Amino acid sequence: MNRFQLPPWLRKDGAAAVLFLAPSISGFSLFYMVPFAMSVYYSFTGKVHGGSFVGFANYRELLSGSSFRQAAFNSMLFTGIGVPILIALSLILALILNRQMWLKNGLQTAFVLPLVVPVASIVMIWKIFIDWNGALNALLHSVGLPRVDWLNSNGSMTVLIAIYIWKNLGYNMILFLAGLQSIPQSYYETARIEGAGRLRQLLGVTIVYLIPTIVFVILISIVNSFKVFRETYMLAGDYPYDRIYMMQHYMNNMFFSLDVQKLTAAAALMVGFIVILATGLLTVERRFQENLE
């Protein structure tokens, strides 16, 4: 008999999984869940230490502030424009690179390269490109158009979206390529036998069986769109032009002014928005899969 045989409860798959996940769960709870729970609690109090419960007073004050509304509108505008464009471009590139073509590996590397470039280097490249005397304004001047102060005009949002797309395009493309290559070729052969053309194969086979990947890529893209603060901060500082004043700027400024109540309330609203959006997308994807089966 084996003297070191595990107890019966540890031999069950569920218990073994929990045992192996315990270190990660402990670290996640200690450094993420507990601080977030504390921040939600602080958002309902008058002050951090010894504060009384004030209900939704902090949230009402937050929503009535013009700076918060501006930051929330800009963040939703950025996500609403940047994410669909990113999804469309990355899907188109994945469809192109999913075929046998010349320089396929080189093109994949070129699109993925921005992922490994440090943010500071990316910002430096774009600063050179959009500077008053930079390459973009030189091109505009050469065709008789006026120069633009990109970071102090409404064009600043366009610059930020371009940086976001440029940095995340390769990652999304790789995810779509993995999804495309998981679709059995027999599905396309069956569609061709039934007389389906390329467009119908794209809509009836490729897009349909790519829905789980599309939902995942949308979620990742939305999360990444809320992480664009570093680029904006390095481009234009903590108080940038109004058009690119994001939620992260607002929370960063509330942190430096030690306004913990507004900071935690804004963080709770942003997390709540992401959770509701993710839950809705996953629900749609699950119902789609059930109908497909």
Secondary structure, DSSP 4 states (H G I P E B T S, - for coil): --TTPPPGGGGSHHHHHHHHHHHHHHHHIIIIIHHHHHHHHHTTBSSTTTPPB-TTHHHHHHHH-HHHHHHHHHHHHHHHHHHHHHHHHHHHHHHHHTS--TTHHHHHHHHHGGGGS-HHHHHHHHHHHHSTTSHHHHHHHHTTPPP--GGGSTHHHHHHHHHHHHHHHHHHHHHHHHHHHTS-HHHHHHHHHTT--HHHHIIIIIHHHTHHHHHHHHHHHHHHHTTTHHHHHHHH-SS--GGG--HHHHHHHHHHTT-HHHHHHHHHHHHHHHHHHHHHHHHHHHHHHHHH-
